[in-house]
Amino acid sequence: MASSFLSKLMRILLCAFVLSVHSSFEKKVLVHGAQITVPVSSLSPSVNCTASTNNVNSTLKLVHKYGPCSQLFDGGPINHTQVLLEDIARVKWIQSKISNSISGTSDLKESKVSLPASYGPYRSSYVVTIGLGTPKKDLTLSFDTGSALTWTQCEPCISCYNQTEPIFNPSQSSSYANISCSALSCIQLPSGTDQLTGCSGSTCVYGAAYGDASFTAGFFATETLTLTPTDVITNFEFGCGENNQGTFEGFAGLLGLARDPVSIIEQSATQYGRYFSYCIPRSTGGTGYLTFGKGTVTSASLNFTPMVTIAQNPLFYGINITGISVGGNPLSIPSTVFSNAGAIIDSGTTFTYLPPTAYTALQSAFKEAMANYTSAPPALPLDTCYDFSLLSDITVPAITFSFDGSINVDLDVSGMFYVLDPSLVCLAFVANNADSDGVIYGNTQQRTFEVIYDVPGGQIGFGAQGCS
């Protein structure tokens, strides 16, 4: 029976497609107080890349790694089985990292989905393309606020996985230099990798391992990092990985944006003041952006909430969620539910993972508001789904998150749903195993917002309509 269930689950997910919205979507949205009406046709998938009309002069273009705007796009449909399974694995990895300071448990209920051991936690949904070396070579890196070290595959490879672009060859760059074992940055590197450094002669050797036994190892070095023709970081410290094994594929490595000395945020502090922002597009076929520096912020209206430090894992960006409203009505959730669990905001997790008490209240209120719509079977771990295939328009209740600082964030419609098919549209939230598990505010809920990280100011901001 278990085999039959998993087979059915895989068949459902393999034909899935992520919620995507046409560029004309905004013109079709009707807001009626605490309800929003959208055409079902706006949920169709994007088959072509549509450039955002916002922030066209931004530092880096941000795209979904499996979407048509990505260098990794192979012309085929997104493998959403992989997306869902990677997301669960990433959540388990994050919660294991923050369990000492937030939670006594770290796993989602195993009954919700069977997770193959081959799926790793470290593959963010979105990528950016940077230039490395002199002359520069373009490399597509996974963009991640949950990791600190930036690394890429390097020749000569002891073992390298398949990537779309040519593997970086440091011998062809005039600006490459290895870092000494005695250098302070080598000594401090374990805070950003959770691994001890080593030495090859006098050269610093790094390693970073992930929860599924994937790892990268190689030389810790400096290079010239090019963001735009006028945004160049010299002597940028990164991992030049000659031995990279596990579940990585397609992209050339990772761009680390977490809070640690080795992060690009800290390394570029004199240039950009430890201030950055990004906007995740509404559609997987759209383009967003990643910018560095306060002067690049474009949203006219910003609301800030305090940035919280997670005691045992300061790499993550913590936030305080204070409540959720559905259809303009605050849910009856005890204030201790969020404060006891603690929460982080993460660019690499697809859904928002809530304490069961909060999720149950959200699910109940949402179902009540959607009572006139036909329900559909769950697509685990998503369990609140609808069939919109015979409808021309739908009216959904607004979902609002409240954060410390008395700010309210009204989710875009694209931040409410995960669409596998017009006949299978699911609420894009997941219940944790226990109320004590760490809460993760995922990237679906961040769609269309300019999310600002003011590290020296100790605050995170949200600007509506940051990108389309």
Disulfide bonds with the S-S distance in Angstrom:
Cys49-Cys69 1.99
Cys154-Cys240 1.96
Cys157-Cys160 1.97
Cys181-Cys199 1.97
Cys186-Cys204 2.17
Cys279-Cys467 2.09
Cys385-Cys426 2.09
